[in-house]
Amino acid sequence: MMKIEAKSVEMLLNGNHILKGAELEIGDQEFVGIIGPNGSGKSTLLKCIYRVLKPTGGAVYLDGKPLDSWAYRDSARRLAVVAQHNYYNFDFSVRDVVLMGRAPHKRALDRDTAEDYQIVAESLDTVGMADFADRIFSTLSGGEQQRVILARALAQRTPCLILDEPTNHLDIKYQLQLMDLVRSLDRTVIAAVHDLNIAAMYCDRLCAVKNGRIVGQGTPKKLLTPDFIREVYEVNAKVMTDEDGALHILFHPGKLGKENPV
């Protein structure tokens, strides 16, 4: 069973109070979306969970143990990360990039085994990139690169995937492909999501962050009301449910949620 908890997490960066007592609990095989405006602290919260940042107050717990009590290699066997897409310039083959995901399962100087190569092949097949194994990674398109980075995370064979705004710079086709893939996996998923319609489509539960504080948690249908969207994003929106029960959010251009806009 997988369990991740953030308890009273604080983060000060360069004198800025980025997180202010964040509380979050993620259960086994939940797909939880972290939403909020730019600069709200959602990526900082994820970075505290996947150990790029250490909280300046409070703590993150992994399976009941403080995260900083885990060896990095051991936590990397539990948590794999797909970060925001930047056009990486690795001069490695696609296969070699995905092999990097096997590092937490090895000691220093261990060689790659037949099992490692089998896991890499399976991971590439899962993301639809099996035919690209011998290609140089830097020659791929943005969508192809991001699928390879997902394959690298899958090769870690972790029970949890963390997605730190992985679709921000991708075309809608690749956004949906990536989220469909992740949704089909039997994993715990924590994702910082910029697009509320994508969050509503894929997440079991949402956690909203504004000005470093958790300001709401719940299912997309419960949380994403016009009033809540106005409160968090300061825009007016219409929320509709289609004939299949899917939620759709329409924003009203030029109509700010606050009075007397500048």
C-alpha positions in Angstrom: 0.0 0.0 0.0 1.3 3.4 -1.0 0.7 6.5 1.2 2.2 10.0 0.9 1.5 12.8 3.5 2.5 16.4 3.6 2.1 17.7 7.2 2.2 21.5 7.9 4.8 21.9 5.1 6.5 25.3 5.0 8.9 26.6 2.3 11.0 29.8 2.4 12.9 30.5 -0.8 15.1 33.6 -1.1 13.1 35.3 1.6 9.7 34.4 0.0 7.2 32.4 1.9 6.2 30.0 -0.8 4.3 27.3 1.2 2.4 28.1 4.3 1.4 25.0 6.3 0.4 22.7 3.3 -1.5 19.6 4.3 -2.1 16.8 1.8 -2.7 13.0 1.9 -2.6 10.7 -1.1 -3.7 7.1 -0.8 -2.9 4.0 -2.8 -3.6 4.2 -6.6 -5.3 7.6 -6.3 -4.9 10.1 -9.1 -4.6 13.5 -7.4 -4.3 16.7 -9.3 -2.6 19.8 -7.7 -4.2 22.9 -9.2 -3.8 26.7 -8.7 -2.7 29.8 -10.5 0.9 30.4 -11.6 3.1 31.1 -8.6 0.7 29.6 -6.1 3.2 27.0 -4.9 1.9 23.8 -6.5 5.2 22.9 -8.2 7.1 23.8 -5.0 4.8 21.4 -3.0 5.6 18.6 -5.5 9.4 19.3 -5.4 9.2 18.8 -1.6 7.5 15.5 -2.2 10.1 14.3 -4.8 13.0 15.6 -2.8 14.3 18.4 -5.0 13.5 20.8 -2.1 13.6 20.2 1.6 10.8 21.9 3.6 11.8 24.6 5.9 9.0 23.6 8.3 6.8 20.5 8.7 7.6 17.3 6.9 6.6 14.9 4.1 6.0 11.3 5.0 6.4 8.3 2.7 4.6 5.1 3.8 4.5 6.5 7.4 8.2 7.4 7.6 9.7 10.9 7.3 10.9 11.3 3.7 14.3 12.6 4.8 14.9 9.3 6.7 14.8 7.4 3.4 18.0 6.8 1.5 17.6 8.6 -1.9 18.0 5.3 -3.8 15.2 3.7 -1.7 12.7 6.6 -2.2 13.6 6.6 -5.9 12.3 3.0 -5.9 8.9 4.3 -4.6 8.6 7.7 -6.5 9.3 8.4 -10.2 9.1 11.9 -11.7 8.1 13.3 -15.0 8.9 17.0 -14.9 7.7 19.9 -17.0 8.9 19.5 -20.6 12.0 21.3 -21.6 13.5 20.4 -24.9 16.3 18.2 -23.6 19.5 17.8 -25.6 20.7 14.4 -24.4 23.2 13.0 -27.0 22.1 9.5 -26.0 19.9 7.0 -27.7 16.3 6.7 -26.6 17.2 3.3 -25.1 20.0 4.8 -23.0 17.8 7.6 -21.7 15.2 5.0 -20.6 17.9 2.9 -19.0 18.7 5.8 -16.6 15.4 4.8 -14.9 17.0 1.6 -13.8 19.7 3.4 -11.7 17.9 3.2 -8.3 17.9 -0.6 -8.6 21.7 -0.8 -9.0 24.8 -0.4 -7.0 27.7 1.7 -8.3 29.5 0.1 -11.3 26.7 -2.5 -11.7 26.2 -3.4 -15.4 22.9 -3.3 -17.2 21.4 -6.8 -17.3 19.1 -8.6 -19.6 16.2 -7.8 -17.2 17.0 -4.1 -17.4 16.9 -4.2 -21.2 13.6 -6.1 -21.1 12.1 -3.6 -18.7 13.3 -0.7 -21.0 11.7 -2.4 -24.0 8.4 -2.9 -22.2 8.4 0.7 -21.0 9.0 2.0 -24.5 6.3 -0.2 -25.8 3.9 1.1 -23.2 4.4 4.7 -24.4 4.3 3.7 -28.1 8.0 4.4 -28.7 9.4 0.9 -29.2 10.4 1.7 -32.8 12.4 4.7 -31.6 14.9 2.9 -29.3 17.9 3.5 -31.5 17.1 7.1 -32.3 19.1 9.9 -30.8 16.9 11.5 -28.1 17.7 15.1 -29.1 16.3 14.5 -32.6 12.8 13.7 -31.4 9.9 16.1 -31.3 8.7 17.6 -28.0 5.8 15.1 -27.7 8.1 12.2 -28.5 10.7 13.3 -26.0 8.1 13.6 -23.2 6.9 10.1 -23.9 10.5 8.8 -23.6 10.8 10.7 -20.3 7.6 8.9 -19.1 9.1 5.6 -20.3 12.2 6.4 -18.1 9.9 6.9 -15.1 8.1 3.7 -15.9 11.4 1.8 -16.0 12.0 2.7 -12.4 9.1 0.4 -11.6 7.7 2.6 -8.8 4.2 2.4 -7.3 3.9 6.2 -7.6 4.4 8.7 -10.5 4.7 12.4 -9.9 3.9 14.7 -12.8 5.2 18.2 -12.4 3.2 20.1 -15.1 4.4 17.6 -17.8 2.0 18.8 -20.5 2.6 22.6 -20.3 4.4 22.9 -23.6 2.8 20.1 -25.5 0.1 20.2 -28.2 -3.4 19.1 -27.1 -2.9 15.8 -28.9 0.2 14.9 -26.9 -1.4 16.3 -23.7 -4.2 13.8 -24.0 -2.0 10.9 -25.1 0.3 11.4 -22.1 -2.6 11.7 -19.6 -4.4 8.7 -21.2 -1.3 6.7 -20.7 -0.8 7.7 -17.1 -4.5 7.2 -16.3 -4.3 3.6 -17.7 -1.5 2.6 -15.3 -2.2 1.0 -11.9 -0.2 3.6 -10.0 -0.6 6.3 -7.5 -0.3 9.5 -9.4 0.2 13.1 -8.2 0.1 15.7 -10.9 0.4 19.5 -11.0 -2.1 20.4 -13.7 -2.4 23.8 -15.4 -5.5 23.1 -17.4 -8.7 22.7 -15.3 -10.5 20.8 -18.1 -7.6 18.2 -18.2 -7.7 18.1 -14.4 -11.4 17.4 -14.4 -11.1 14.8 -17.1 -8.4 12.6 -15.5 -8.1 13.2 -11.7 -10.0 11.4 -9.0 -9.4 14.2 -6.5 -8.1 17.8 -6.7 -6.1 19.9 -4.2 -6.2 23.6 -4.9 -3.3 25.9 -3.9 -3.3 29.7 -3.7 -0.7 31.9 -2.2 1.0 28.9 -0.7 -2.0 27.6 1.1 -4.3 24.6 0.4 -7.6 26.3 -0.2 -9.8 23.4 -1.2 -9.8 19.6 -1.7 -12.4 17.3 -3.3 -13.5 15.6 -6.4 -13.5 17.7 -9.6 -17.4 17.9 -9.6 -17.4 19.0 -6.0 -14.5 21.4 -6.1 -14.8 23.1 -9.5 -17.8 25.3 -9.0 -18.0 28.8 -10.6 -17.7 30.4 -7.2 -14.6 28.4 -6.3 -12.9 29.1 -9.7 -13.6 32.8 -9.2 -12.1 32.7 -5.7 -8.9 30.8 -6.8 -8.3 32.1 -10.3 -10.1 35.4 -10.2 -12.0 34.7 -13.4 -15.7 34.0 -14.2 -16.5 30.6 -15.6 -19.4 28.4 -16.5 -19.2 24.7 -15.4 -21.2 22.2 -17.4 -21.7 18.4 -17.4 -22.2 16.7 -20.8 -24.4 13.7 -21.6 -21.5 11.4 -20.6 -21.2 13.0 -17.2 -17.9 14.7 -18.0 -17.2 18.2 -16.6 -16.4 21.1 -18.9 -15.3 24.5 -17.8 -15.9 27.6 -20.1 -14.1 30.8 -19.2 -15.5 34.2 -20.0 -12.8 36.3 -21.6 -12.5 39.9 -20.4 -14.6 39.2 -17.3 -12.4 39.2 -14.2 -13.7 37.8 -10.9 -12.5 40.8 -9.0 -14.2 44.2 -9.1 -12.3 47.2 -10.4 -9.7 45.2 -12.5 -6.5 47.0 -13.4 
